[in-house]
Amino acid sequence: MDNFTDEEKADLIKPSLSGGLQRDFARMKSNNFEYLTCEGKPDLDRIFTFVADVNALINHATKPFKPITGTNFRI
């Protein structure tokens, strides 16, 4: 692991000290039921939307959709 300077460590710690990060994660956790259908199964459309929103939040570019093709799939 890289050695961080004290200034870099402070920059990494600063967001967690404000409380905003904890509130954001607590809000996401409290809303996790929104990603289930009324039958209690995961709603993939909502989950994919959430992942895209998180990628936008962290400024991560989304990859273009590539359809899955083929006939023989194994897990």
C-alpha positions in Angstrom: 0.0 0.0 0.0 1.2 3.5 -0.8 2.3 5.7 2.0 0.2 8.8 2.4 1.4 12.1 3.7 -0.4 13.6 6.7 -2.1 16.1 4.3 -3.4 13.3 2.1 -4.6 11.4 5.2 -6.5 14.5 6.4 -8.1 14.9 3.0 -9.3 11.3 3.1 -10.7 11.6 6.6 -12.3 15.0 6.2 -15.5 13.8 4.5 -16.3 11.3 7.3 -15.9 13.9 10.0 -18.7 16.1 8.7 -21.4 13.6 9.3 -22.8 14.1 5.8 -21.3 10.8 4.6 -22.9 8.8 7.4 -26.2 10.5 6.8 -26.1 9.6 3.1 -25.3 6.0 3.8 -28.0 5.8 6.6 -30.5 7.2 4.1 -29.5 4.6 1.5 -29.8 1.8 4.0 -33.2 3.0 5.2 -34.5 3.1 1.6 -33.3 -0.3 0.6 -36.8 -1.7 0.7 -37.6 0.4 -2.3 -35.6 -2.0 -4.4 -38.0 -4.9 -3.8 -41.2 -5.7 -5.6 -44.5 -6.1 -3.7 -43.7 -9.9 -3.6 -40.4 -9.1 -1.8 -38.2 -10.0 -4.8 -35.5 -7.6 -6.1 -36.6 -5.1 -8.7 -33.8 -5.1 -11.2 -34.8 -1.9 -13.0 -34.6 0.0 -9.7 -31.3 -1.6 -8.7 -29.8 -0.7 -12.1 -31.0 2.8 -11.8 -29.5 3.0 -8.3 -26.1 1.7 -9.6 -26.2 4.3 -12.4 -26.9 7.1 -9.9 -24.1 6.0 -7.6 -21.7 5.9 -10.6 -22.8 9.5 -11.5 -22.3 10.5 -7.8 -18.7 9.3 -7.8 -18.1 10.6 -11.3 -17.6 7.2 -12.8 -18.5 6.9 -16.5 -21.0 4.3 -17.3 -20.2 1.7 -20.0 -22.4 1.4 -23.1 -24.9 -1.4 -22.9 -23.8 -4.6 -24.8 -26.5 -7.2 -25.3 -25.7 -10.7 -24.1 -25.9 -13.1 -27.0 -25.4 -16.8 -27.1 -27.3 -20.0 -26.4 -25.1 -22.0 -24.0 -24.6 -20.3 -20.6 -23.1 -22.0 -17.5 -22.8 -20.7 -14.0 
